[in-house]
Amino acid sequence: MNTQCNCKDSKSKIINGFLHSGNMGFLNIAIEEMKETYNNSKTILEADDIANTTIYISGAISNDNEYRSKFEKVEHILKSSLYKNVINPVNINHFGNVQWHDYMKSDLLALLKDADAICMLPDWQQSTGATLELFLATILKIKIYKYISVRVIYETVENSEINVYHSVGVNKKVMV
């Protein structure tokens, strides 16, 4: 069956795919939408209103022996970049569950319930869980940001305004 349509917006494409191609057509169109959304997303340094954004960190965990330190470092960098609310899935209470699907249920609940944005680590494509998180963020229109490694330097100026200088050359002025 043909899953192509001349629809202008992504929701129409997804609905058209679902109605005319069954669940596989819907899934294929939704996956293409997810990839396109990620490719067009901003980096964490280009985000707007970071002080009021709750951001969820998403990346590979299961096959990464250093995942804990990687996520802690990213959390520290995001908080140093003036994100006040960072959800680190490593720190979510998983209630003693040890199965992957139990971890994902708790993590997805935090993403869906509390996050305004998601920060995708570069290794997300090697992770089924991170891919699922990106997929849901795309469908639910949660802001998606790409993570890039940065070094943050602050300079305090008048009126409680802070200039945030990043090693990659992006500067922001933030009122605190």
VOZA-608133 format. One line per 4 residues: number of its first residue (from 1); their letters; for each residue x, y, z of N, C-alpha, C, O, CB. Coordinates in nm, 3 decimals. Glycine has a CB too. Example, Ala and Ser with C-alpha at 12.3 -4.5 7.8 and 13.67 -1.06 7.14 Angstrom:
2
1) AS) 1.319/-0.569/0.780/1.230/-0.450/0.780/1.320/-0.330/0.780/1.424/-0.332/0.846/1.131/-0.447/0.905; 1.285/-0.225/0.708/1.367/-0.106/0.714/1.290/0.003/0.787/1.341/0.114/0.804/1.408/-0.060/0.572
END
This chain:
176
1) MNTQ) 0.083/-0.119/0.000/0.000/0.000/0.000/0.086/0.124/0.000/0.197/0.124/0.053/-0.094/0.001/0.120; 0.036/0.228/-0.059/0.108/0.354/-0.067/0.087/0.434/0.061/-0.026/0.467/0.096/0.062/0.435/-0.190; 0.197/0.466/0.131/0.187/0.545/0.254/0.215/0.693/0.228/0.213/0.773/0.322/0.284/0.492/0.360; 0.240/0.729/0.104/0.270/0.868/0.071/0.140/0.947/0.062/0.038/0.895/0.016/0.349/0.878/-0.062
5) CNCK) 0.143/1.071/0.106/0.029/1.160/0.090/0.082/1.299/0.062/0.200/1.327/0.085/-0.063/1.159/0.215; -0.002/1.384/0.014/0.037/1.522/-0.016/0.000/1.614/0.101/-0.026/1.733/0.081/-0.030/1.571/-0.146; -0.002/1.559/0.219/-0.039/1.635/0.339/0.068/1.739/0.370/0.187/1.716/0.348/-0.060/1.540/0.460; 0.023/1.852/0.422/0.115/1.962/0.454/0.181/1.947/0.591/0.297/1.985/0.607/0.041/2.094/0.448
9) DSKS) 0.111/1.893/0.687/0.166/1.886/0.822/0.190/1.741/0.865/0.131/1.648/0.811/0.074/1.955/0.921; 0.277/1.725/0.962/0.318/1.591/1.005/0.203/1.513/1.069/0.194/1.392/1.049/0.434/1.601/1.103; 0.115/1.580/1.145/0.003/1.507/1.205/-0.085/1.446/1.097/-0.129/1.332/1.110/-0.080/1.601/1.295; -0.110/1.520/0.990/-0.191/1.468/0.881/-0.124/1.349/0.815/-0.190/1.252/0.779/-0.219/1.576/0.779
13) KIIN) 0.009/1.357/0.798/0.083/1.245/0.740/0.070/1.122/0.828/0.048/1.012/0.778/0.231/1.281/0.720; 0.085/1.139/0.957/0.076/1.027/1.050/-0.064/0.968/1.048/-0.081/0.846/1.042/0.115/1.071/1.192; -0.165/1.054/1.055/-0.303/1.005/1.054/-0.334/0.935/0.922/-0.395/0.829/0.920/-0.403/1.121/1.078; -0.291/0.995/0.811/-0.312/0.933/0.680/-0.246/0.796/0.673/-0.305/0.700/0.623/-0.257/1.024/0.568
17) GFLH) -0.124/0.786/0.724/-0.053/0.658/0.725/-0.126/0.555/0.807/-0.134/0.438/0.768/0.087/0.675/0.778; -0.180/0.596/0.921/-0.253/0.504/1.006/-0.382/0.457/0.940/-0.413/0.338/0.940/-0.285/0.570/1.140; -0.457/0.550/0.882/-0.585/0.515/0.823/-0.572/0.430/0.697/-0.653/0.340/0.674/-0.662/0.640/0.791; -0.471/0.458/0.616/-0.461/0.392/0.486/-0.363/0.276/0.481/-0.366/0.198/0.385/-0.422/0.491/0.384
21) SGNM) -0.279/0.262/0.578/-0.176/0.158/0.571/-0.172/0.067/0.692/-0.084/-0.019/0.701/-0.042/0.221/0.552; -0.262/0.082/0.784/-0.256/0.001/0.905/-0.145/0.048/0.996/-0.083/0.152/0.971/-0.237/-0.146/0.869; -0.120/-0.027/1.099/-0.022/0.014/1.200/0.120/0.025/1.146/0.193/0.115/1.189/-0.024/-0.083/1.313; 0.162/-0.061/1.055/0.299/-0.052/1.003/0.320/0.077/0.926/0.425/0.140/0.938/0.330/-0.172/0.912
25) GFLN) 0.222/0.118/0.848/0.233/0.244/0.776/0.244/0.361/0.872/0.324/0.452/0.853/0.114/0.264/0.683; 0.162/0.358/0.975/0.167/0.461/1.078/0.305/0.466/1.143/0.363/0.573/1.160/0.058/0.436/1.185; 0.356/0.349/1.178/0.486/0.343/1.244/0.597/0.393/1.153/0.684/0.468/1.197/0.515/0.201/1.288; 0.596/0.353/1.027/0.700/0.397/0.933/0.698/0.549/0.915/0.803/0.613/0.913/0.681/0.328/0.797
29) IAIE) 0.580/0.605/0.902/0.569/0.751/0.885/0.612/0.822/1.014/0.681/0.923/1.008/0.424/0.792/0.848; 0.572/0.769/1.129/0.611/0.829/1.257/0.762/0.823/1.278/0.820/0.918/1.331/0.539/0.759/1.372; 0.825/0.715/1.237/0.971/0.703/1.249/1.040/0.804/1.159/1.138/0.865/1.200/1.017/0.561/1.216; 0.992/0.821/1.039/1.049/0.921/0.948/1.032/1.061/1.006/1.123/1.144/0.996/0.984/0.913/0.809
33) EMKE) 0.917/1.089/1.065/0.892/1.218/1.130/0.990/1.239/1.245/1.042/1.349/1.264/0.746/1.227/1.180; 1.015/1.133/1.323/1.108/1.141/1.436/1.248/1.176/1.386/1.312/1.264/1.442/1.110/1.009/1.514; 1.295/1.109/1.282/1.428/1.134/1.228/1.439/1.277/1.175/1.539/1.345/1.199/1.461/1.034/1.116; 1.337/1.322/1.104/1.337/1.458/1.050/1.337/1.562/1.162/1.409/1.661/1.155/1.215/1.480/0.958
37) TYNN) 1.257/1.539/1.264/1.251/1.631/1.378/1.385/1.639/1.448/1.432/1.748/1.480/1.143/1.588/1.476; 1.448/1.524/1.471/1.580/1.524/1.536/1.683/1.598/1.450/1.758/1.681/1.502/1.627/1.380/1.562; 1.686/1.568/1.322/1.784/1.632/1.233/1.768/1.783/1.228/1.865/1.855/1.206/1.772/1.574/1.093; 1.645/1.831/1.247/1.619/1.975/1.242/1.619/2.041/1.379/1.594/2.161/1.390/1.487/2.000/1.175
41) SKTI) 1.646/1.965/1.485/1.638/2.021/1.620/1.761/2.107/1.651/1.867/2.092/1.590/1.625/1.910/1.723; 1.743/2.195/1.748/1.851/2.284/1.793/1.941/2.209/1.890/1.907/2.102/1.940/1.794/2.411/1.858; 2.057/2.269/1.917/2.143/2.215/2.022/2.097/2.272/2.156/2.017/2.366/2.160/2.293/2.248/1.996; 2.147/2.215/2.264/2.109/2.266/2.397/2.149/2.412/2.415/2.089/2.483/2.496/2.174/2.182/2.506
45) LEAD) 2.249/2.457/2.340/2.295/2.596/2.352/2.204/2.694/2.279/2.209/2.814/2.305/2.436/2.610/2.299; 2.121/2.645/2.189/2.031/2.731/2.114/1.891/2.735/2.174/1.801/2.800/2.120/2.023/2.683/1.970; 1.872/2.667/2.285/1.741/2.659/2.349/1.699/2.794/2.404/1.782/2.876/2.442/1.743/2.555/2.460; 1.568/2.815/2.406/1.512/2.938/2.461/1.455/2.911/2.600/1.413/2.799/2.630/1.402/2.995/2.368
49) DIAN) 1.454/3.012/2.685/1.391/3.007/2.816/1.442/2.888/2.898/1.363/2.815/2.959/1.240/2.999/2.802; 1.573/2.870/2.900/1.629/2.753/2.967/1.607/2.754/3.118/1.599/2.648/3.180/1.777/2.743/2.938; 1.598/2.870/3.177/1.582/2.876/3.323/1.448/2.818/3.368/1.436/2.771/3.481/1.595/3.020/3.371; 1.349/2.821/3.280/1.216/2.771/3.315/1.182/2.638/3.249/1.067/2.595/3.254/1.112/2.873/3.278
53) TTIY) 1.279/2.574/3.189/1.257/2.449/3.117/1.303/2.331/3.202/1.412/2.332/3.259/1.331/2.449/2.983; 1.218/2.230/3.210/1.258/2.103/3.270/1.302/2.013/3.156/1.223/1.982/3.067/1.141/2.037/3.355; 1.427/1.972/3.160/1.485/1.895/3.049/1.522/1.754/3.095/1.578/1.735/3.203/1.608/1.967/2.992; 1.491/1.658/3.012/1.515/1.516/3.038/1.636/1.472/2.956/1.643/1.502/2.837/1.389/1.428/3.005
57) ISGA) 1.730/1.401/3.017/1.849/1.353/2.946/1.820/1.215/2.888/1.772/1.127/2.959/1.974/1.348/3.041; 1.848/1.197/2.759/1.822/1.069/2.693/1.947/1.023/2.619/2.007/1.098/2.543/1.703/1.081/2.596; 1.985/0.898/2.643/2.101/0.841/2.575/2.114/0.694/2.611/2.033/0.640/2.686/2.229/0.916/2.612; 2.216/0.630/2.557/2.238/0.487/2.580/2.277/0.461/2.724/2.361/0.531/2.781/2.345/0.433/2.486
61) ISND) 2.217/0.359/2.782/2.250/0.316/2.918/2.288/0.167/2.919/2.394/0.130/2.969/2.131/0.342/3.014; 2.203/0.084/2.863/2.216/-0.061/2.877/2.352/-0.118/2.836/2.406/-0.205/2.905/2.111/-0.128/2.797; 2.408/-0.071/2.728/2.533/-0.127/2.677/2.653/-0.035/2.701/2.754/-0.044/2.631/2.521/-0.155/2.530; 2.641/0.052/2.800/2.747/0.148/2.830/2.787/0.134/2.976/2.712/0.174/3.065/2.701/0.294/2.798
65) NEYR) 2.904/0.077/3.001/2.950/0.057/3.138/2.976/0.188/3.212/2.977/0.191/3.335/3.077/-0.027/3.138; 2.996/0.296/3.138/3.026/0.427/3.197/2.903/0.519/3.196/2.917/0.641/3.211/3.141/0.493/3.122; 2.785/0.461/3.180/2.664/0.543/3.166/2.642/0.635/3.285/2.601/0.749/3.267/2.543/0.455/3.146; 2.667/0.587/3.406/2.639/0.667/3.525/2.721/0.797/3.525/2.666/0.905/3.545/2.670/0.586/3.653
69) SKFE) 2.851/0.786/3.501/2.935/0.907/3.500/2.902/0.995/3.380/2.908/1.118/3.391/3.084/0.869/3.497; 2.866/0.936/3.266/2.828/1.014/3.148/2.704/1.098/3.178/2.702/1.218/3.148/2.802/0.921/3.027; 2.601/1.038/3.236/2.478/1.110/3.265/2.498/1.214/3.374/2.440/1.322/3.368/2.368/1.012/3.306; 2.580/1.184/3.475/2.609/1.281/3.581/2.682/1.403/3.524/2.655/1.516/3.563/2.692/1.216/3.693
73) KVEH) 2.777/1.378/3.432/2.851/1.489/3.370/2.756/1.577/3.289/2.763/1.699/3.298/2.964/1.434/3.280; 2.668/1.516/3.211/2.573/1.593/3.131/2.479/1.671/3.222/2.449/1.787/3.194/2.493/1.500/3.037; 2.432/1.609/3.328/2.344/1.678/3.423/2.416/1.801/3.481/2.357/1.909/3.489/2.300/1.583/3.537; 2.541/1.784/3.521/2.619/1.895/3.576/2.634/2.007/3.472/2.618/2.125/3.506/2.757/1.845/3.622
77) ILKS) 2.664/1.972/3.350/2.681/2.072/3.244/2.550/2.146/3.218/2.550/2.268/3.202/2.732/2.007/3.114; 2.439/2.073/3.213/2.310/2.138/3.189/2.276/2.233/3.304/2.228/2.344/3.281/2.199/2.033/3.172; 2.301/2.191/3.426/2.274/2.279/3.541/2.369/2.399/3.540/2.331/2.508/3.580/2.288/2.202/3.674; 2.492/2.378/3.495/2.587/2.489/3.483/2.549/2.585/3.372/2.591/2.701/3.371/2.728/2.435/3.458
81) SLYK) 2.469/2.537/3.279/2.420/2.621/3.169/2.289/2.690/3.206/2.221/2.747/3.120/2.399/2.536/3.042; 2.254/2.686/3.333/2.139/2.754/3.391/2.006/2.681/3.374/1.901/2.741/3.398/2.127/2.889/3.332; 2.008/2.554/3.334/1.886/2.474/3.343/1.867/2.443/3.492/1.952/2.380/3.553/1.895/2.341/3.256; 1.756/2.487/3.548/1.732/2.463/3.690/1.678/2.323/3.716/1.705/2.262/3.819/1.636/2.567/3.746
85) NVIN) 1.602/2.272/3.621/1.535/2.143/3.639/1.584/2.044/3.534/1.551/2.055/3.416/1.382/2.159/3.631; 1.664/1.947/3.579/1.718/1.845/3.490/1.674/1.709/3.541/1.694/1.676/3.659/1.875/1.854/3.481; 1.614/1.630/3.454/1.574/1.494/3.490/1.680/1.399/3.436/1.696/1.384/3.315/1.431/1.458/3.435; 1.750/1.336/3.528/1.852/1.237/3.493/1.791/1.099/3.518/1.767/1.063/3.634/1.985/1.259/3.577
89) PVNI) 1.765/1.019/3.413/1.699/0.890/3.434/1.778/0.795/3.524/1.720/0.703/3.581/1.675/0.825/3.302; 1.907/0.816/3.536/1.988/0.732/3.624/1.945/0.752/3.770/1.958/0.661/3.852/2.138/0.766/3.607; 1.894/0.870/3.802/1.856/0.902/3.940/1.708/0.878/3.971/1.664/0.904/4.082/1.888/1.045/3.968; 1.633/0.828/3.874/1.490/0.802/3.896/1.475/0.677/3.982/1.546/0.578/3.963/1.414/0.784/3.760
93) NHFG) 1.384/0.683/4.077/1.357/0.568/4.163/1.282/0.463/4.080/1.169/0.486/4.038/1.274/0.609/4.290; 1.346/0.350/4.059/1.285/0.243/3.980/1.223/0.136/4.069/1.190/0.027/4.022/1.389/0.180/3.887; 1.208/0.166/4.195/1.135/0.083/4.292/1.187/-0.061/4.296/1.108/-0.154/4.309/0.989/0.082/4.258; 1.318/-0.079/4.286/1.378/-0.211/4.299/1.363/-0.300/4.177/1.409/-0.414/4.179/1.321/-0.279/4.414
97) NVQW) 1.300/-0.250/4.073/1.282/-0.332/3.952/1.414/-0.345/3.878/1.494/-0.252/3.876/1.176/-0.270/3.860; 1.436/-0.460/3.818/1.564/-0.483/3.750/1.546/-0.517/3.601/1.645/-0.537/3.531/1.639/-0.595/3.818; 1.425/-0.522/3.554/1.400/-0.553/3.413/1.401/-0.424/3.331/1.358/-0.319/3.379/1.265/-0.627/3.397; 1.451/-0.433/3.207/1.460/-0.317/3.120/1.325/-0.248/3.106/1.317/-0.126/3.117/1.513/-0.358/2.983
101) HDYM) 1.219/-0.325/3.081/1.087/-0.263/3.059/1.037/-0.191/3.184/0.963/-0.093/3.173/0.986/-0.370/3.017; 1.076/-0.237/3.303/1.038/-0.166/3.425/1.111/-0.032/3.436/1.051/0.069/3.474/1.068/-0.253/3.549; 1.239/-0.032/3.403/1.315/0.094/3.400/1.250/0.192/3.302/1.231/0.309/3.332/1.462/0.069/3.360; 1.216/0.141/3.184/1.160/0.228/3.081/1.026/0.286/3.124/0.998/0.402/3.096/1.143/0.152/2.949
105) KSDL) 0.943/0.209/3.191/0.814/0.261/3.237/0.835/0.380/3.330/0.768/0.483/3.316/0.734/0.151/3.309; 0.927/0.367/3.425/0.955/0.477/3.518/1.014/0.597/3.447/0.977/0.711/3.473/1.049/0.431/3.629; 1.107/0.570/3.355/1.173/0.679/3.281/1.074/0.752/3.190/1.073/0.875/3.186/1.290/0.624/3.199; 0.992/0.676/3.119/0.894/0.739/3.029/0.790/0.818/3.107/0.746/0.923/3.061/0.825/0.632/2.943
109) LALL) 0.753/0.770/3.222/0.659/0.845/3.306/0.717/0.981/3.344/0.648/1.082/3.338/0.624/0.764/3.433; 0.845/0.982/3.383/0.911/1.109/3.417/0.917/1.201/3.296/0.892/1.321/3.307/1.053/1.083/3.472; 0.951/1.146/3.180/0.958/1.225/3.057/0.821/1.285/3.025/0.810/1.405/3.000/1.007/1.139/2.939; 0.719/1.203/3.025/0.586/1.247/2.986/0.523/1.341/3.088/0.454/1.437/3.052/0.495/1.128/2.964
113) KDAD) 0.546/1.314/3.215/0.480/1.390/3.321/0.548/1.523/3.349/0.481/1.624/3.373/0.476/1.308/3.448; 0.681/1.525/3.346/0.753/1.641/3.398/0.835/1.722/3.298/0.864/1.838/3.325/0.842/1.596/3.503; 0.871/1.664/3.185/0.967/1.731/3.096/0.900/1.824/2.995/0.796/1.793/2.937/1.049/1.628/3.023; 0.965/1.939/2.977/0.927/2.033/2.871/1.012/2.010/2.747/0.975/2.047/2.636/0.941/2.179/2.918
117) AICM) 1.128/1.946/2.769/1.225/1.926/2.662/1.304/1.798/2.688/1.306/1.746/2.799/1.321/2.047/2.650; 1.367/1.749/2.582/1.452/1.631/2.595/1.587/1.664/2.532/1.594/1.726/2.426/1.387/1.506/2.526; 1.692/1.623/2.599/1.829/1.645/2.551/1.882/1.510/2.503/1.905/1.419/2.583/1.921/1.706/2.665; 1.901/1.497/2.372/1.945/1.370/2.313/2.097/1.365/2.308/2.161/1.448/2.243/1.885/1.352/2.171
121) LPDW) 2.154/1.267/2.378/2.299/1.248/2.374/2.338/1.187/2.239/2.255/1.123/2.174/2.346/1.157/2.492; 2.462/1.205/2.196/2.503/1.158/2.064/2.485/1.008/2.042/2.472/0.963/1.928/2.647/1.194/2.040; 2.484/0.929/2.149/2.474/0.783/2.134/2.331/0.731/2.136/2.310/0.610/2.148/2.552/0.716/2.244; 2.232/0.818/2.123/2.093/0.776/2.134/2.055/0.670/2.032/1.968/0.586/2.059/2.002/0.895/2.118
125) QQST) 2.118/0.671/1.916/2.080/0.576/1.810/2.121/0.433/1.844/2.073/0.339/1.781/2.143/0.617/1.678; 2.210/0.415/1.941/2.249/0.281/1.983/2.160/0.229/2.096/2.187/0.123/2.152/2.395/0.280/2.028; 2.056/0.301/2.129/1.971/0.268/2.243/1.824/0.256/2.203/1.765/0.349/2.150/1.987/0.373/2.353; 1.767/0.140/2.230/1.624/0.121/2.204/1.542/0.215/2.293/1.445/0.275/2.248/1.583/-0.026/2.229
129) GATL) 1.583/0.228/2.419/1.510/0.314/2.512/1.516/0.461/2.472/1.413/0.530/2.475/1.566/0.298/2.652; 1.633/0.509/2.436/1.647/0.650/2.395/1.570/0.676/2.265/1.513/0.783/2.247/1.796/0.687/2.377; 1.570/0.578/2.175/1.493/0.592/2.052/1.344/0.602/2.083/1.273/0.681/2.023/1.520/0.474/1.956; 1.299/0.522/2.178/1.158/0.528/2.220/1.127/0.663/2.284/1.021/0.720/2.259/1.127/0.414/2.320
133) ELFL) 1.218/0.714/2.365/1.198/0.845/2.427/1.190/0.955/2.322/1.104/1.043/2.331/1.312/0.876/2.526; 1.278/0.950/2.222/1.274/1.049/2.114/1.145/1.036/2.034/1.085/1.137/1.996/1.394/1.032/2.022; 1.104/0.914/2.009/0.980/0.889/1.935/0.861/0.953/2.006/0.783/1.024/1.944/0.957/0.738/1.919; 0.849/0.928/2.137/0.738/0.987/2.212/0.748/1.139/2.220/0.647/1.209/2.210/0.733/0.928/2.352
137) ATIL) 0.869/1.190/2.237/0.887/1.336/2.240/0.843/1.398/2.108/0.783/1.505/2.106/1.034/1.373/2.270; 0.874/1.330/1.998/0.835/1.381/1.866/0.683/1.384/1.852/0.625/1.486/1.814/0.896/1.295/1.754; 0.619/1.275/1.883/0.474/1.264/1.868/0.402/1.362/1.959/0.301/1.420/1.920/0.428/1.121/1.898; 0.454/1.382/2.081/0.387/1.467/2.180/0.436/1.612/2.177/0.398/1.693/2.262/0.408/1.410/2.317
141) KIKI) 0.521/1.644/2.079/0.568/1.782/2.059/0.645/1.836/2.180/0.635/1.954/2.212/0.451/1.874/2.029; 0.720/1.748/2.246/0.813/1.792/2.350/0.936/1.846/2.278/0.983/1.785/2.182/0.850/1.674/2.449; 0.988/1.959/2.322/1.105/2.018/2.256/1.222/1.920/2.257/1.247/1.855/2.358/1.146/2.150/2.323; 1.292/1.912/2.146/1.403/1.819/2.132/1.530/1.899/2.107/1.534/1.984/2.017/1.379/1.716/2.017
145) YKYI) 1.632/1.872/2.187/1.761/1.939/2.171/1.872/1.835/2.160/1.870/1.732/2.227/1.789/2.035/2.289; 1.968/1.865/2.075/2.086/1.780/2.061/2.189/1.825/2.165/2.209/1.944/2.187/2.146/1.789/1.916; 2.252/1.728/2.228/2.358/1.759/2.324/2.490/1.775/2.249/2.525/1.694/2.164/2.369/1.649/2.432; 2.562/1.880/2.284/2.699/1.894/2.237/2.784/1.925/2.359/2.740/1.995/2.450/2.713/2.006/2.128
149) SVRV) 2.904/1.875/2.361/2.992/1.896/2.475/3.033/2.042/2.481/3.073/2.101/2.380/3.116/1.805/2.465; 3.024/2.101/2.598/3.054/2.243/2.614/3.132/2.267/2.743/3.132/2.184/2.834/2.925/2.327/2.614; 3.196/2.380/2.747/3.256/2.431/2.869/3.188/2.566/2.894/3.182/2.650/2.804/3.415/2.445/2.859; 3.139/2.586/3.013/3.059/2.705/3.043/3.137/2.797/3.136/3.195/2.754/3.235/2.924/2.666/3.107
153) IYET) 3.137/2.926/3.101/3.202/3.028/3.183/3.097/3.136/3.208/3.028/3.178/3.115/3.332/3.087/3.112; 3.085/3.181/3.333/2.988/3.284/3.368/3.054/3.418/3.390/3.169/3.427/3.433/2.910/3.243/3.492; 2.981/3.522/3.358/3.025/3.658/3.388/2.903/3.732/3.441/2.803/3.747/3.370/3.087/3.730/3.261; 2.910/3.778/3.563/2.798/3.850/3.623/2.806/3.997/3.583/2.912/4.058/3.589/2.797/3.834/3.778
157) VENS) 2.693/4.051/3.541/2.684/4.193/3.504/2.570/4.255/3.583/2.513/4.192/3.671/2.663/4.210/3.350; 2.537/4.379/3.551/2.436/4.453/3.626/2.300/4.384/3.627/2.270/4.301/3.542/2.421/4.591/3.570; 2.219/4.421/3.727/2.080/4.379/3.738/2.060/4.228/3.742/1.963/4.176/3.686/2.003/4.435/3.624; 2.149/4.157/3.806/2.140/4.012/3.817/2.135/3.942/3.682/2.077/3.834/3.669/2.018/3.974/3.897
161) EINV) 2.195/4.001/3.583/2.202/3.940/3.451/2.334/3.865/3.440/2.437/3.913/3.486/2.188/4.046/3.337; 2.330/3.750/3.380/2.451/3.669/3.364/2.475/3.646/3.216/2.384/3.607/3.143/2.440/3.535/3.441; 2.597/3.669/3.174/2.637/3.627/3.040/2.693/3.487/3.050/2.780/3.461/3.133/2.741/3.726/2.977; 2.645/3.397/2.969/2.693/3.260/2.969/2.771/3.239/2.841/2.716/3.246/2.731/2.575/3.157/2.982
165) YHSV) 2.900/3.214/2.854/2.986/3.193/2.739/3.015/3.044/2.726/3.054/2.979/2.823/3.117/3.274/2.751; 2.996/2.992/2.610/3.021/2.851/2.585/3.145/2.836/2.497/3.173/2.921/2.413/2.897/2.783/2.519; 3.217/2.728/2.519/3.341/2.707/2.444/3.318/2.689/2.295/3.412/2.699/2.216/3.413/2.585/2.498; 3.193/2.664/2.255/3.166/2.649/2.112/3.121/2.781/2.049/3.079/2.784/1.933/3.060/2.541/2.089
169) GVNK) 3.128/2.888/2.124/3.104/3.020/2.068/2.962/3.070/2.074/2.932/3.173/2.014/3.147/3.020/1.930; 2.872/3.003/2.144/2.735/3.052/2.157/2.723/3.123/2.291/2.758/3.067/2.394/2.632/2.936/2.146; 2.674/3.246/2.289/2.663/3.325/2.410/2.516/3.352/2.439/2.437/3.371/2.347/2.741/3.458/2.397; 2.479/3.353/2.566/2.342/3.384/2.606/2.345/3.483/2.721/2.436/3.480/2.804/2.265/3.256/2.647
173) KVMV) 2.246/3.571/2.727/2.225/3.656/2.843/2.102/3.603/2.914/1.998/3.584/2.852/2.209/3.808/2.803; 2.113/3.581/3.042/2.005/3.523/3.120/1.980/3.608/3.242/2.075/3.645/3.312/2.037/3.377/3.160; 1.855/3.641/3.268/1.819/3.713/3.390/1.798/3.613/3.501/1.728/3.513/3.482/1.693/3.799/3.369; 1.857/3.637/3.618/1.840/3.545/3.731/1.776/3.619/3.848/1.753/3.559/3.953/1.974/3.484/3.773
END
